[in-house]
Amino acid sequence: MKKLLLNIIFSILIATPIFSQDITGPWNGTLNVGAAKLRVVLNLTKNDSVYKATLDSPDQGAKGIPVQTVDFQNSKLRLAIAAAGIEYLGELQGEKIIGTFKQGGKEFPLDLSKGSIISEAPKRPQEPQKPYPYYSEDVIFENNNAHISLAGTLTLPTKEGVFPAVILISGSGPQNRDEELLGHKPFLVISDYLTRRGIAVLRFDDRGVGQSKGVFKTATSADNASDVEAGVAYLKTRKEIKEIGLIGHSEGGLIAPMVAAQNKNVSFIVMLAGTGIRGDKLLLMQEELISRANGVSEKDIQTSQKANSKVFEMIIKSDNDEQLKSNMTKYLQEFLKENPGAEKPKDMKDEDFIAMQIKQMVTPWMIFFMKYDPVNNLSLVKCPVLALNGEKDLQVPPQENLTAIKNSLKQAGNQDITTKMYPNLNHLFQECKTGSPIEYPSIEQTFSPLVMEDFTNWIKARTGLK
């Protein structure tokens, strides 16, 4: 559910031969996309007469991404990354490459030079600095069912004592223990805030991320829930811990009720932008809201909604991946014929575009997410639940999801349900203007202090902490 403006997920294709000056080595530039400035590093190498390239996007934590095609002739450089709809056209002028970066019908100037880019670190005033006034321990615990070890950090108000604890559960995509994205570290900020106020916190790297073992790309939300279960079991072995609660953000807010519905050791849950409706419906709403906020025409929005609705329906009804791929291929072929103006990279062949769509959608995580209805587990949760959303959350629309969460919990006969929507906060609980993900990196605030104060007080009230 975390969609960034630049989705640099590239495929490896064959680099094209070139005959011109040697421009091997790293080239650096800054891509200004309005609300965000992203550093870009182009690494060019040459083997005989063929140039190849990889891209780094340091601000997005991406490194060594293969470029699809490279062409350099007569001082003109062309990079085409069809799988992401990206093209770069530049011209070598002295010690610089002056050019234009294109993606999704939009163009941005991007000049590259050999010198390193000195980029001012983004201001993150909430990020705590060491030494911390509490005890912090790096820990490893086992998910015995998955046969993997998970690495994280446990923070305690003091080294000795007994405290209520929470486990932080990250959103979708590979996340480290700080839920780090675009220079923000929300879980580090939340962990620091809670620990200073008497609540122990366990946060951990997702499987296959950082120091945790396992494979992330084949894991579903259910697999990630089993990792949280392992965290609960680990905290039960710690003499410093009494009550155990869960705080989940985004997909983590979906996972928390999955665990709480089955595990009596969970005393309470906090859902931060958690979902209450089935995944396919959520993704359609998300796409529509973000597209509109980013200036996509209503005609294009409706065309995309029509195509995705049909494809999502196929996914929901399918129980055979190979048949699903075949059905999706046939449908998208017809769709592209009937809608020649449908948005796709103009240099990309229809078959390549279709293959890209299938690769992105027919994955274990996506299929599970689309089919999963949170109502099934929410209606079994008996422990206290606090569900919070930002009013300008475009990824998990607040009204629809908070209402569904509350109604589902009532079905369980749950007597302790609190929901709240905060004005002017986005999906990351930052104070914002539009709520569009394009704003995330430019906002200095990492997480609203008001929201942290509210859920801290709520936890204290339910654990007897003063």
C-alpha positions as a Markdown table, in Angstrom:
| # | Residue | x | y | z |
|---|---|---|---|---|
| 1 | Met | 0.0 | 0.0 | 0.0 |
| 2 | Lys | 2.9 | 2.3 | 0.0 |
| 3 | Lys | 3.0 | 3.7 | -3.6 |
| 4 | Leu | 5.8 | 6.2 | -4.3 |
| 5 | Leu | 5.9 | 8.6 | -7.3 |
| 6 | Leu | 8.8 | 6.8 | -8.8 |
| 7 | Asn | 8.3 | 3.1 | -8.8 |
| 8 | Ile | 11.7 | 1.9 | -9.8 |
| 9 | Ile | 11.2 | -1.8 | -10.3 |
| 10 | Phe | 13.1 | -2.6 | -13.4 |
| 11 | Ser | 13.6 | -5.6 | -15.6 |
| 12 | Ile | 16.9 | -6.8 | -17.2 |
| 13 | Leu | 16.9 | -6.7 | -20.9 |
| 14 | Ile | 19.8 | -6.6 | -23.4 |
| 15 | Ala | 21.9 | -3.5 | -23.7 |
| 16 | Thr | 22.4 | -2.2 | -27.3 |
| 17 | Pro | 25.8 | -1.7 | -28.9 |
| 18 | Ile | 27.2 | 1.8 | -29.2 |
| 19 | Phe | 30.1 | 3.4 | -30.9 |
| 20 | Ser | 31.2 | 6.8 | -29.5 |
| 21 | Gln | 33.1 | 8.4 | -26.6 |
| 22 | Asp | 33.8 | 6.5 | -23.5 |
| 23 | Ile | 31.5 | 7.7 | -20.7 |
| 24 | Thr | 32.0 | 4.9 | -18.2 |
| 25 | Gly | 31.8 | 5.5 | -14.5 |
| 26 | Pro | 29.2 | 6.9 | -12.1 |
| 27 | Trp | 27.1 | 10.0 | -13.1 |
| 28 | Asn | 25.1 | 11.9 | -10.4 |
| 29 | Gly | 22.1 | 14.1 | -10.6 |
| 30 | Thr | 19.1 | 15.3 | -8.7 |
| 31 | Leu | 15.5 | 14.6 | -10.0 |
| 32 | Asn | 13.2 | 17.4 | -8.9 |
| 33 | Val | 9.6 | 16.1 | -9.0 |
| 34 | Gly | 8.0 | 19.0 | -7.4 |
| 35 | Ala | 7.4 | 18.1 | -3.8 |
| 36 | Ala | 10.4 | 15.8 | -3.7 |
| 37 | Lys | 14.1 | 15.9 | -4.7 |
| 38 | Leu | 15.6 | 12.5 | -5.4 |
| 39 | Arg | 19.2 | 11.8 | -5.9 |
| 40 | Val | 20.0 | 9.6 | -8.9 |
| 41 | Val | 23.2 | 7.8 | -9.7 |
| 42 | Leu | 23.8 | 6.3 | -13.2 |
| 43 | Asn | 26.5 | 3.7 | -13.3 |
| 44 | Leu | 27.8 | 3.1 | -16.8 |
| 45 | Thr | 30.1 | 0.2 | -17.7 |
| 46 | Lys | 31.5 | -1.0 | -21.1 |
| 47 | Asn | 32.2 | -4.5 | -22.3 |
| 48 | Asp | 33.8 | -4.5 | -25.8 |
| 49 | Ser | 31.4 | -2.3 | -27.7 |
| 50 | Val | 28.4 | -2.6 | -25.4 |
| 51 | Tyr | 27.5 | -0.2 | -22.7 |
| 52 | Lys | 25.4 | -1.4 | -19.7 |
| 53 | Ala | 24.0 | 0.6 | -16.9 |
| 54 | Thr | 22.5 | 0.4 | -13.4 |
| 55 | Leu | 20.7 | 3.0 | -11.4 |
| 56 | Asp | 20.9 | 3.9 | -7.8 |
| 57 | Ser | 18.2 | 5.9 | -6.0 |
| 58 | Pro | 19.8 | 6.6 | -2.6 |
| 59 | Asp | 16.8 | 8.4 | -1.2 |
| 60 | Gln | 14.6 | 5.4 | -1.9 |
| 61 | Gly | 17.1 | 2.9 | -0.6 |
| 62 | Ala | 17.5 | 1.3 | -4.1 |
| 63 | Lys | 20.9 | 0.3 | -5.5 |
| 64 | Gly | 22.2 | -1.5 | -8.5 |
| 65 | Ile | 18.9 | -1.6 | -10.4 |
| 66 | Pro | 19.5 | -2.8 | -14.0 |
| 67 | Val | 18.7 | -0.4 | -16.8 |
| 68 | Gln | 16.8 | -2.0 | -19.6 |
| 69 | Thr | 18.5 | -0.5 | -22.7 |
| 70 | Val | 21.4 | 1.8 | -23.2 |
| 71 | Asp | 22.2 | 3.7 | -26.4 |
| 72 | Phe | 25.0 | 6.3 | -26.8 |
| 73 | Gln | 25.9 | 7.6 | -30.2 |
| 74 | Asn | 27.1 | 11.0 | -31.4 |
| 75 | Ser | 27.1 | 12.4 | -27.8 |
| 76 | Lys | 23.4 | 11.4 | -27.4 |
| 77 | Leu | 22.5 | 9.1 | -24.5 |
| 78 | Arg | 19.2 | 7.2 | -24.4 |
| 79 | Leu | 18.1 | 5.0 | -21.5 |
| 80 | Ala | 14.8 | 3.2 | -21.9 |
| 81 | Ile | 13.2 | 1.3 | -19.0 |
| 82 | Ala | 10.0 | 0.1 | -20.5 |
| 83 | Ala | 8.9 | -2.0 | -17.6 |
| 84 | Ala | 8.6 | 1.1 | -15.5 |
| 85 | Gly | 7.6 | 3.4 | -18.3 |
| 86 | Ile | 10.8 | 5.4 | -17.9 |
| 87 | Glu | 13.0 | 7.0 | -20.6 |
| 88 | Tyr | 15.9 | 9.3 | -20.3 |
| 89 | Leu | 17.3 | 11.4 | -23.2 |
| 90 | Gly | 20.5 | 13.4 | -22.7 |
| 91 | Glu | 23.4 | 14.9 | -24.5 |
| 92 | Leu | 27.0 | 14.9 | -23.4 |
| 93 | Gln | 28.1 | 18.5 | -23.2 |
| 94 | Gly | 31.6 | 18.9 | -21.8 |
| 95 | Glu | 31.7 | 17.3 | -18.4 |
| 96 | Lys | 27.9 | 17.0 | -18.1 |
| 97 | Ile | 25.0 | 15.1 | -19.6 |
| 98 | Ile | 22.1 | 17.5 | -20.1 |
| 99 | Gly | 18.8 | 15.7 | -20.3 |
| 100 | Thr | 15.2 | 14.9 | -19.6 |
| 101 | Phe | 13.7 | 12.2 | -17.5 |
| 102 | Lys | 10.2 | 10.9 | -18.6 |
| 103 | Gln | 7.7 | 8.7 | -16.8 |
| 104 | Gly | 4.0 | 8.3 | -17.0 |
| 105 | Gly | 3.5 | 11.1 | -19.5 |
| 106 | Lys | 5.4 | 13.6 | -17.4 |
| 107 | Glu | 8.9 | 15.1 | -18.0 |
| 108 | Phe | 11.5 | 16.4 | -15.5 |
| 109 | Pro | 14.9 | 17.9 | -16.2 |
| 110 | Leu | 17.7 | 15.7 | -15.1 |
| 111 | Asp | 21.3 | 16.7 | -15.6 |
| 112 | Leu | 24.1 | 14.3 | -14.7 |
| 113 | Ser | 27.7 | 15.1 | -13.8 |
| 114 | Lys | 30.8 | 13.1 | -12.7 |
| 115 | Gly | 31.1 | 14.9 | -9.4 |
| 116 | Ser | 29.3 | 13.6 | -6.4 |
| 117 | Ile | 26.1 | 15.2 | -5.4 |
| 118 | Ile | 26.3 | 16.9 | -2.0 |
| 119 | Ser | 22.8 | 16.6 | -0.8 |
| 120 | Glu | 21.6 | 18.3 | 2.4 |
| 121 | Ala | 20.1 | 15.6 | 4.6 |
| 122 | Pro | 16.4 | 16.0 | 5.0 |
| 123 | Lys | 15.3 | 17.6 | 8.2 |
| 124 | Arg | 13.7 | 15.1 | 10.5 |
| 125 | Pro | 13.3 | 17.0 | 13.8 |
| 126 | Gln | 11.5 | 14.2 | 15.5 |
| 127 | Glu | 14.2 | 11.6 | 15.0 |
| 128 | Pro | 15.8 | 10.7 | 18.3 |
| 129 | Gln | 19.6 | 10.9 | 18.7 |
| 130 | Lys | 21.8 | 8.7 | 20.9 |
| 131 | Pro | 22.4 | 8.2 | 23.7 |
| 132 | Tyr | 18.8 | 7.3 | 24.5 |
| 133 | Pro | 17.5 | 7.7 | 28.1 |
| 134 | Tyr | 16.4 | 4.1 | 28.2 |
| 135 | Tyr | 17.6 | 0.6 | 27.7 |
| 136 | Ser | 17.9 | -0.7 | 24.1 |
| 137 | Glu | 18.8 | -4.3 | 23.1 |
| 138 | Asp | 19.3 | -5.9 | 19.7 |
| 139 | Val | 17.5 | -9.2 | 19.8 |
| 140 | Ile | 16.9 | -12.3 | 17.6 |
| 141 | Phe | 13.9 | -14.6 | 17.9 |
| 142 | Glu | 12.7 | -17.6 | 16.1 |
| 143 | Asn | 9.6 | -18.3 | 13.9 |
| 144 | Asn | 9.7 | -22.0 | 14.4 |
| 145 | Asn | 6.9 | -22.7 | 12.0 |
| 146 | Ala | 8.7 | -20.9 | 9.1 |
| 147 | His | 12.1 | -22.0 | 10.3 |
| 148 | Ile | 13.5 | -18.5 | 10.2 |
| 149 | Ser | 15.1 | -16.1 | 12.7 |
| 150 | Leu | 14.0 | -12.5 | 12.9 |
| 151 | Ala | 16.1 | -9.6 | 14.1 |
| 152 | Gly | 14.9 | -6.6 | 15.9 |
| 153 | Thr | 15.3 | -4.1 | 18.7 |
| 154 | Leu | 13.7 | -4.2 | 22.1 |
| 155 | Thr | 13.6 | -1.0 | 24.1 |
| 156 | Leu | 12.7 | -0.9 | 27.8 |
| 157 | Pro | 12.1 | 2.2 | 29.9 |
| 158 | Thr | 14.8 | 0.9 | 32.3 |
| 159 | Lys | 16.9 | -2.3 | 32.2 |
| 160 | Glu | 15.3 | -3.6 | 35.3 |
| 161 | Gly | 11.5 | -3.6 | 35.9 |
| 162 | Val | 8.3 | -5.0 | 34.5 |
| 163 | Phe | 6.4 | -3.1 | 31.7 |
| 164 | Pro | 3.6 | -3.3 | 29.3 |
| 165 | Ala | 4.9 | -3.9 | 25.8 |
| 166 | Val | 3.9 | -3.4 | 22.2 |
| 167 | Ile | 5.1 | -5.0 | 18.9 |
| 168 | Leu | 5.2 | -2.6 | 16.0 |
| 169 | Ile | 4.0 | -4.2 | 12.7 |
| 170 | Ser | 5.1 | -2.5 | 9.5 |
| 171 | Gly | 3.1 | -1.7 | 6.3 |
| 172 | Ser | 3.4 | -3.4 | 2.9 |
| 173 | Gly | 6.7 | -3.7 | 1.1 |
| 174 | Pro | 10.0 | -4.8 | 2.5 |
| 175 | Gln | 10.5 | -2.7 | 5.7 |
| 176 | Asn | 13.3 | -2.6 | 8.2 |
| 177 | Arg | 12.6 | -2.3 | 12.0 |
| 178 | Asp | 12.3 | 1.5 | 11.7 |
| 179 | Glu | 9.7 | 1.2 | 8.8 |
| 180 | Glu | 12.1 | 3.5 | 7.0 |
| 181 | Leu | 11.0 | 5.2 | 3.8 |
| 182 | Leu | 12.0 | 8.4 | 2.0 |
| 183 | Gly | 14.2 | 9.5 | 4.9 |
| 184 | His | 11.5 | 9.0 | 7.5 |
| 185 | Lys | 11.8 | 6.4 | 10.3 |
| 186 | Pro | 8.3 | 6.3 | 11.8 |
| 187 | Phe | 8.8 | 3.2 | 14.0 |
| 188 | Leu | 12.0 | 4.7 | 15.5 |
| 189 | Val | 10.1 | 7.9 | 16.4 |
| 190 | Ile | 7.1 | 5.9 | 17.8 |
| 191 | Ser | 9.3 | 3.5 | 19.7 |
| 192 | Asp | 11.3 | 6.4 | 21.3 |
| 193 | Tyr | 8.1 | 8.2 | 22.2 |
| 194 | Leu | 6.5 | 5.1 | 23.9 |
| 195 | Thr | 9.6 | 3.9 | 25.7 |
| 196 | Arg | 10.2 | 7.3 | 27.2 |
| 197 | Arg | 6.7 | 7.1 | 28.7 |
| 198 | Gly | 7.0 | 3.7 | 30.3 |
| 199 | Ile | 6.0 | 1.2 | 27.5 |
| 200 | Ala | 8.4 | -1.4 | 26.2 |
| 201 | Val | 8.6 | -1.7 | 22.4 |
| 202 | Leu | 9.7 | -4.6 | 20.1 |
| 203 | Arg | 10.3 | -3.6 | 16.4 |
| 204 | Phe | 11.9 | -6.0 | 13.9 |
| 205 | Asp | 13.1 | -6.2 | 10.3 |
| 206 | Asp | 10.6 | -7.9 | 8.0 |
| 207 | Arg | 11.6 | -11.4 | 6.9 |
| 208 | Gly | 14.3 | -11.2 | 4.3 |
| 209 | Val | 15.1 | -7.6 | 5.2 |
| 210 | Gly | 18.0 | -6.3 | 7.2 |
| 211 | Gln | 19.2 | -8.9 | 9.6 |
| 212 | Ser | 16.1 | -11.1 | 9.5 |
| 213 | Lys | 16.2 | -14.4 | 7.6 |
| 214 | Gly | 13.7 | -15.8 | 5.1 |
| 215 | Val | 12.3 | -14.6 | 1.7 |
| 216 | Phe | 10.2 | -11.5 | 1.6 |
| 217 | Lys | 8.9 | -11.7 | -2.0 |
| 218 | Thr | 7.0 | -15.0 | -1.5 |
| 219 | Ala | 5.5 | -14.0 | 1.8 |
| 220 | Thr | 1.8 | -13.2 | 2.2 |
| 221 | Ser | 0.1 | -11.1 | 5.0 |
| 222 | Ala | -0.6 | -14.5 | 6.7 |
| 223 | Asp | 3.1 | -15.3 | 6.7 |
| 224 | Asn | 3.9 | -11.9 | 8.1 |
| 225 | Ala | 1.3 | -12.5 | 10.8 |
| 226 | Ser | 3.2 | -15.7 | 11.8 |
| 227 | Asp | 6.3 | -13.5 | 12.3 |
| 228 | Val | 4.3 | -11.3 | 14.7 |
| 229 | Glu | 3.1 | -14.4 | 16.5 |
| 230 | Ala | 6.8 | -15.3 | 16.9 |
| 231 | Gly | 7.4 | -11.9 | 18.4 |
| 232 | Val | 4.6 | -12.4 | 20.9 |
| 233 | Ala | 6.0 | -15.8 | 21.9 |
| 234 | Tyr | 9.4 | -14.2 | 22.4 |
| 235 | Leu | 8.1 | -11.4 | 24.6 |
| 236 | Lys | 6.4 | -14.0 | 26.8 |
| 237 | Thr | 9.9 | -15.3 | 27.6 |
| 238 | Arg | 11.1 | -11.9 | 28.9 |
| 239 | Lys | 10.7 | -11.4 | 32.6 |
| 240 | Glu | 10.5 | -7.6 | 32.0 |
| 241 | Ile | 7.2 | -7.9 | 30.0 |
| 242 | Lys | 3.6 | -8.2 | 31.3 |
| 243 | Glu | 0.8 | -7.2 | 28.9 |
| 244 | Ile | 1.5 | -7.4 | 25.2 |
| 245 | Gly | -0.2 | -5.3 | 22.6 |
| 246 | Leu | 0.1 | -4.8 | 18.9 |
| 247 | Ile | 0.5 | -1.5 | 16.9 |
| 248 | Gly | 0.1 | -2.0 | 13.2 |
| 249 | His | 0.5 | 0.6 | 10.4 |
| 250 | Ser | -1.3 | 0.1 | 7.1 |
| 251 | Glu | -0.9 | -3.6 | 6.2 |
| 252 | Gly | 0.3 | -4.0 | 9.8 |
| 253 | Gly | -3.1 | -2.7 | 10.8 |
| 254 | Leu | -4.6 | -5.6 | 8.8 |
| 255 | Ile | -2.2 | -8.1 | 10.4 |
| 256 | Ala | -2.8 | -7.1 | 14.0 |
| 257 | Pro | -6.4 | -8.4 | 14.1 |
| 258 | Met | -5.3 | -11.6 | 12.3 |
| 259 | Val | -3.0 | -12.3 | 15.3 |
| 260 | Ala | -5.3 | -11.0 | 18.0 |
| 261 | Ala | -8.2 | -13.1 | 16.8 |
| 262 | Gln | -6.2 | -16.3 | 17.4 |
| 263 | Asn | -3.8 | -15.4 | 20.2 |
| 264 | Lys | -5.1 | -14.8 | 23.7 |
| 265 | Asn | -1.8 | -13.3 | 24.8 |
| 266 | Val | -2.6 | -10.2 | 22.8 |
| 267 | Ser | -4.1 | -7.7 | 25.3 |
| 268 | Phe | -5.0 | -4.9 | 22.9 |
| 269 | Ile | -4.4 | -3.6 | 19.4 |
| 270 | Val | -3.9 | -0.2 | 17.8 |
| 271 | Met | -4.7 | 0.0 | 14.1 |
| 272 | Leu | -2.9 | 2.9 | 12.4 |
| 273 | Ala | -4.6 | 3.3 | 8.9 |
| 274 | Gly | -5.6 | -0.3 | 9.1 |
| 275 | Thr | -8.0 | -1.8 | 6.6 |
| 276 | Gly | -11.6 | -2.9 | 7.1 |
| 277 | Ile | -12.6 | -3.7 | 3.6 |
| 278 | Arg | -11.5 | -6.4 | 1.1 |
| 279 | Gly | -8.2 | -5.8 | -0.7 |
| 280 | Asp | -9.5 | -5.5 | -4.2 |
| 281 | Lys | -12.0 | -2.8 | -3.2 |
| 282 | Leu | -9.4 | -1.0 | -1.3 |
| 283 | Leu | -6.9 | -0.9 | -4.2 |
| 284 | Leu | -9.6 | 0.5 | -6.6 |
| 285 | Met | -10.4 | 3.3 | -4.1 |
| 286 | Gln | -6.7 | 4.0 | -3.5 |
| 287 | Glu | -6.0 | 4.2 | -7.2 |
| 288 | Glu | -8.8 | 6.5 | -7.9 |
| 289 | Leu | -8.0 | 8.9 | -5.0 |
| 290 | Ile | -4.3 | 9.1 | -5.7 |
| 291 | Ser | -4.7 | 9.5 | -9.5 |
| 292 | Arg | -7.2 | 12.4 | -8.9 |
| 293 | Ala | -4.9 | 14.1 | -6.4 |
| 294 | Asn | -2.0 | 13.8 | -8.9 |
| 295 | Gly | -4.0 | 15.5 | -11.7 |
| 296 | Val | -4.9 | 12.4 | -13.8 |
| 297 | Ser | -7.9 | 13.2 | -16.0 |
| 298 | Glu | -11.3 | 11.8 | -15.1 |
| 299 | Lys | -11.5 | 9.9 | -18.4 |
| 300 | Asp | -8.2 | 8.2 | -17.7 |
| 301 | Ile | -9.2 | 7.4 | -14.2 |
| 302 | Gln | -12.4 | 5.7 | -15.3 |
| 303 | Thr | -10.6 | 3.8 | -18.1 |
| 304 | Ser | -8.1 | 2.5 | -15.6 |
| 305 | Gln | -10.9 | 1.6 | -13.0 |
| 306 | Lys | -12.8 | -0.3 | -15.7 |
| 307 | Ala | -9.7 | -2.4 | -16.6 |
| 308 | Asn | -8.6 | -3.0 | -13.0 |
| 309 | Ser | -12.1 | -3.9 | -11.8 |
| 310 | Lys | -12.2 | -6.7 | -14.4 |
| 311 | Val | -8.7 | -7.9 | -13.7 |
| 312 | Phe | -9.3 | -7.9 | -9.9 |
| 313 | Glu | -12.5 | -9.8 | -10.4 |
| 314 | Met | -10.5 | -12.5 | -12.3 |
| 315 | Ile | -8.1 | -12.7 | -9.4 |
| 316 | Ile | -10.8 | -13.0 | -6.8 |
| 317 | Lys | -12.5 | -15.9 | -8.6 |
| 318 | Ser | -9.3 | -17.7 | -9.7 |
| 319 | Asp | -7.8 | -20.7 | -7.9 |
| 320 | Asn | -5.3 | -21.5 | -10.7 |
| 321 | Asp | -2.4 | -19.1 | -11.4 |
| 322 | Glu | -1.7 | -20.4 | -14.9 |
| 323 | Gln | -5.3 | -20.1 | -15.9 |
| 324 | Leu | -5.5 | -16.7 | -14.3 |
| 325 | Lys | -2.5 | -15.5 | -16.4 |
| 326 | Ser | -4.1 | -16.8 | -19.6 |
| 327 | Asn | -7.4 | -15.1 | -18.8 |
| 328 | Met | -5.7 | -11.8 | -17.9 |
| 329 | Thr | -3.6 | -11.9 | -21.1 |
| 330 | Lys | -6.7 | -12.4 | -23.3 |
| 331 | Tyr | -8.7 | -9.7 | -21.5 |
| 332 | Leu | -5.8 | -7.1 | -21.6 |
| 333 | Gln | -5.2 | -7.8 | -25.3 |
| 334 | Glu | -8.8 | -7.0 | -26.1 |
| 335 | Phe | -8.8 | -4.0 | -23.7 |
| 336 | Leu | -5.8 | -2.4 | -25.4 |
| 337 | Lys | -7.4 | -2.9 | -28.8 |
| 338 | Glu | -10.6 | -1.3 | -27.7 |
| 339 | Asn | -8.8 | 1.5 | -25.8 |
| 340 | Pro | -5.8 | 2.5 | -28.0 |
| 341 | Gly | -5.4 | 5.7 | -25.9 |
| 342 | Ala | -5.0 | 3.7 | -22.6 |
| 343 | Glu | -2.0 | 5.0 | -20.7 |
| 344 | Lys | 1.0 | 2.9 | -21.1 |
| 345 | Pro | 4.6 | 3.6 | -22.1 |
| 346 | Lys | 4.4 | 4.6 | -25.8 |
| 347 | Asp | 7.6 | 2.7 | -26.6 |
| 348 | Met | 6.4 | -0.5 | -25.0 |
| 349 | Lys | 4.9 | -3.3 | -27.0 |
| 350 | Asp | 1.4 | -4.5 | -25.9 |
| 351 | Glu | 2.8 | -8.0 | -25.1 |
| 352 | Asp | 5.5 | -6.5 | -22.9 |
| 353 | Phe | 3.0 | -4.2 | -21.1 |
| 354 | Ile | 0.7 | -7.2 | -20.5 |
| 355 | Ala | 3.5 | -9.3 | -19.2 |
| 356 | Met | 4.5 | -6.5 | -16.8 |
| 357 | Gln | 0.9 | -6.2 | -15.4 |
| 358 | Ile | 0.7 | -10.0 | -14.9 |
| 359 | Lys | 4.1 | -10.1 | -13.2 |
| 360 | Gln | 3.0 | -7.3 | -10.7 |
| 361 | Met | -0.4 | -8.8 | -10.0 |
| 362 | Val | 0.0 | -12.5 | -10.0 |
| 363 | Thr | 2.1 | -12.8 | -6.9 |
| 364 | Pro | 1.4 | -14.6 | -3.6 |
| 365 | Trp | 1.2 | -11.3 | -1.6 |
| 366 | Met | -1.1 | -9.6 | -4.1 |
| 367 | Ile | -3.5 | -12.5 | -4.6 |
| 368 | Phe | -3.8 | -13.0 | -0.9 |
| 369 | Phe | -4.3 | -9.3 | -0.2 |
| 370 | Met | -7.0 | -8.9 | -2.9 |
| 371 | Lys | -8.9 | -11.9 | -1.6 |
| 372 | Tyr | -8.6 | -11.2 | 2.1 |
| 373 | Asp | -11.5 | -9.7 | 3.9 |
| 374 | Pro | -10.5 | -8.2 | 7.2 |
| 375 | Val | -14.1 | -8.7 | 8.5 |
| 376 | Asn | -13.4 | -12.4 | 9.0 |
| 377 | Asn | -10.8 | -11.8 | 11.8 |
| 378 | Leu | -12.1 | -8.4 | 13.1 |
| 379 | Ser | -15.4 | -10.1 | 13.9 |
| 380 | Leu | -13.5 | -12.5 | 16.2 |
| 381 | Val | -11.4 | -9.9 | 18.1 |
| 382 | Lys | -12.4 | -9.5 | 21.8 |
| 383 | Cys | -9.6 | -7.4 | 23.1 |
| 384 | Pro | -9.7 | -3.5 | 23.2 |
| 385 | Val | -9.1 | -1.9 | 19.8 |
| 386 | Leu | -8.1 | 1.6 | 18.9 |
| 387 | Ala | -8.4 | 2.4 | 15.2 |
| 388 | Leu | -7.0 | 5.7 | 13.8 |
| 389 | Asn | -6.9 | 7.3 | 10.4 |
| 390 | Gly | -5.8 | 10.6 | 8.8 |
| 391 | Glu | -8.7 | 12.5 | 7.1 |
| 392 | Lys | -6.5 | 12.9 | 4.0 |
| 393 | Asp | -5.3 | 9.3 | 3.8 |
| 394 | Leu | -5.6 | 8.4 | 0.1 |
| 395 | Gln | -4.2 | 4.9 | 0.5 |
| 396 | Val | -6.6 | 3.7 | 3.2 |
| 397 | Pro | -9.7 | 6.0 | 2.9 |
| 398 | Pro | -10.7 | 6.7 | 6.5 |
| 399 | Gln | -14.5 | 6.9 | 6.5 |
| 400 | Glu | -15.1 | 3.6 | 4.7 |
| 401 | Asn | -12.4 | 1.7 | 6.6 |
| 402 | Leu | -13.1 | 3.0 | 10.1 |
| 403 | Thr | -16.8 | 2.3 | 9.7 |
| 404 | Ala | -16.2 | -1.2 | 8.5 |
| 405 | Ile | -13.7 | -1.9 | 11.4 |
| 406 | Lys | -16.2 | -0.6 | 14.0 |
| 407 | Asn | -19.1 | -2.6 | 12.6 |
| 408 | Ser | -17.0 | -5.8 | 12.4 |
| 409 | Leu | -15.8 | -5.5 | 16.0 |
| 410 | Lys | -19.4 | -5.0 | 17.2 |
| 411 | Gln | -20.2 | -8.4 | 15.6 |
| 412 | Ala | -17.7 | -9.9 | 18.0 |
| 413 | Gly | -19.5 | -8.3 | 20.9 |
| 414 | Asn | -16.4 | -6.2 | 21.5 |
| 415 | Gln | -17.1 | -3.7 | 24.3 |
| 416 | Asp | -14.0 | -1.6 | 24.0 |
| 417 | Ile | -13.8 | 0.0 | 20.5 |
| 418 | Thr | -12.4 | 3.5 | 19.8 |
| 419 | Thr | -12.1 | 5.0 | 16.4 |
| 420 | Lys | -10.9 | 8.5 | 15.5 |
| 421 | Met | -10.2 | 10.4 | 12.3 |
| 422 | Tyr | -7.7 | 13.3 | 12.4 |
| 423 | Pro | -8.0 | 16.3 | 10.1 |
| 424 | Asn | -5.2 | 17.2 | 7.7 |
| 425 | Leu | -3.2 | 14.0 | 8.3 |
| 426 | Asn | -2.1 | 11.6 | 5.5 |
| 427 | His | -1.5 | 7.9 | 5.4 |
| 428 | Leu | 1.8 | 8.3 | 7.3 |
| 429 | Phe | 0.0 | 10.5 | 9.9 |
| 430 | Gln | 1.9 | 13.6 | 8.8 |
| 431 | Glu | 0.3 | 17.0 | 8.7 |
| 432 | Cys | -0.1 | 17.6 | 4.9 |
| 433 | Lys | -1.8 | 19.6 | 2.2 |
| 434 | Thr | -3.3 | 17.1 | -0.2 |
| 435 | Gly | -2.5 | 13.6 | 1.2 |
| 436 | Ser | -0.8 | 12.6 | -2.0 |
| 437 | Pro | 2.2 | 10.2 | -1.5 |
| 438 | Ile | 4.2 | 12.7 | -3.6 |
| 439 | Glu | 4.3 | 14.9 | -0.5 |
| 440 | Tyr | 5.7 | 12.3 | 1.9 |
| 441 | Pro | 9.4 | 13.0 | 1.5 |
| 442 | Ser | 9.1 | 16.8 | 1.6 |
| 443 | Ile | 7.3 | 16.9 | 4.9 |
| 444 | Glu | 9.6 | 17.4 | 7.8 |
| 445 | Gln | 7.3 | 15.8 | 10.3 |
| 446 | Thr | 7.6 | 12.1 | 10.6 |
| 447 | Phe | 4.5 | 11.3 | 12.7 |
| 448 | Ser | 1.9 | 13.5 | 14.4 |
| 449 | Pro | 2.7 | 14.1 | 18.1 |
| 450 | Leu | -1.0 | 14.4 | 18.7 |
| 451 | Val | -1.7 | 10.9 | 17.5 |
| 452 | Met | 1.2 | 9.5 | 19.5 |
| 453 | Glu | -0.1 | 11.2 | 22.6 |
| 454 | Asp | -3.6 | 9.8 | 22.0 |
| 455 | Phe | -2.6 | 6.2 | 21.5 |
| 456 | Thr | 0.0 | 6.3 | 24.4 |
| 457 | Asn | -2.7 | 7.6 | 26.8 |
| 458 | Trp | -5.1 | 4.9 | 25.5 |
| 459 | Ile | -2.5 | 2.2 | 26.1 |
| 460 | Lys | -1.8 | 3.5 | 29.6 |
| 461 | Ala | -5.5 | 3.5 | 30.5 |
| 462 | Arg | -5.8 | -0.2 | 29.5 |
| 463 | Thr | -2.6 | -1.4 | 31.2 |
| 464 | Gly | -2.9 | 0.6 | 34.5 |
| 465 | Leu | 0.3 | 2.6 | 33.7 |
| 466 | Lys | 0.4 | 6.0 | 35.2 |
